[in-house]
Amino acid sequence: MFKLRCAFQTYDWGKVGKSSTVFQLLEGSSVELDLDDTKPYAELWFGTHPSGPSLLSDYPGMSLNNYISKFPKCLGAISEENFGRSLPFLLKVLSIEKALSIQAHPTKEHAQLLHAQRPDLYKDANHKPELAIALTPFEALLGFRSPRQIASFVQGVPELLEIVGNECLSDLVSVSQVEDEDSAGIAIKAAYQKLMRTDEEKVASLVNQLRGRLLQSEQLQFSVPDHINLLQLADVFIRLSTQFPGDVGCFSLFFLNYIKLESGQAVFLEANLPHAYLSGDCVECMACSDNVVRAGLTPKYKDVDCLLNMLQYEPRTAEDLIFPGESRPVELPAIEPWLSDAEITNRLPTPQVIRFAPPVEDFAVDKLLIPSCCRAFELLPLPCASILVFITGSGFLQQIPPMLADGTVEKRSSSSNTNSSGFPVDTQPVGRVHQVLEFTCGTVVFIGAGISCCIWQFPKDQVANESPDDCLAFRAFINVDQFQPDQ
């Protein structure tokens, strides 16, 4: 168990200075950094990816990847057997002021092909399924709308109709009247490809034309299904077309679901699902990859044909795209044996552990919310390595030595005839010094497989000039539930 010093990215889409959660975590991490609060702070990376490797805080010359290479047992047998001697996931915090690109991530097989063909664009051969958990109100475009919704936008927005055309509109209207997902996907694909392959100058002119109409307070006024808020979408279109003038990605607002997550809600992005993050802060976990295929809302290279050929075109609903977490049980102390669990819960501050375990092996994430009045909370061991990042709260993390089946503490192995205190190795100790790490907002800790630790929060009188925050933390690890014997 040790602290990490993590890489950060100052991409221009990030929130500026103290408004950025990334900046706040860097500032609170107690790591000496020369931070400029006039710059955007977009991403914090926790892991071993070569584009942003984490370092050991106390040994900055050693990367986490080097440590794992030297001590692979820290990963745990289940991880080493399935993923080799490397960390298969990458954990991030994102702070978004300006929209990210319209994009999707390839399957593992497709990623291998893209990496072989264009290693300059696609840096690795891994897939990149992603999980995003909102820390603040979070906006995104995600998955294709129903053909009924898309048809209503094409009919109601003259600029969009001029691009997509009446033939595609007719197909969208036709498939809206039947329950056939395959036909819906074909019609959506034809309309979206027509948009994305239209001459750039024509698209730019029409984007700017619609923006001009909306800025003159000309509202979107037409009939739309499913209680869509047209006033809200008009505001989003103005924002996107201001950030990316004339960009074809602005019209994707009318093809993709507009989703607004509240803090604690999550979405899972499987391979080939079109998406774009628009604003907000989130914790993001993914397979250890940086592969992105882009086609809009970006000054970077747009691999339009590649993206259009790989996308999922089947319609999704915004409700279906929200990925639910599962509340996990927390063991409570037997303070009075005659009380029921419900009665104990009412008397004690109870931490919440919400597990987000998507249908992939590479990663899962536990969200930990520990009330400030809960002084001690033990994190039970996992059979794999994990990374723990503290968003709020302060205190210290105490490593707890593993227990044997007979209830005794496991002895530390030694190649010497004496232990670390100079006594013969068979001398039974009467005490043990525990490893303790202090944590604050922004502290990041690597926890090896099989390690149990206790989160101790500072009491109110030890928190300077303010009431103590509840401890909010996120713990990423391989999706151990995928490796259960019955699965």
Secondary structure, DSSP 8 states (H G I E B T S, - for coil): -EEEE-EEE--TTBEEGGG-HHHHHHHHT-------TTSEE-EEEES--TTS--EETTEEEEEHHHHHHH-GGGG-HHHHHHH-SS--EEEEEEEESS---EEE---HHHHHHHHHH-TTTS--S----EEEEESS-EEEEEEE--HHHHHHHHHH-HHHHHHHHHHHHHHHHHHHTS--HHHHHHHHHHHHHHHHTS-HHHHHHHHHHHHHHHHTT----S--STT--HHHHHHHHHHHHHHSTT-GGGGGGGTEEEEEE-TT-EEEE-TT--EEEEEEEEEEEEES----EEEES-SS---HHHHHHH---S---HHHHB---EEE------SSTTS-HHHHHHHS---EEEEE--SSSS-EEEEEEE-TT--EEEE---SS-EEEEEEE--EEEEEE--B-TTS-B-----SSSB-TTSSBTTS--S-----EEEE-TT-EEEE-TT-EEEEEE--GGGSTTS----EEEEEEE--GGGG-TT-
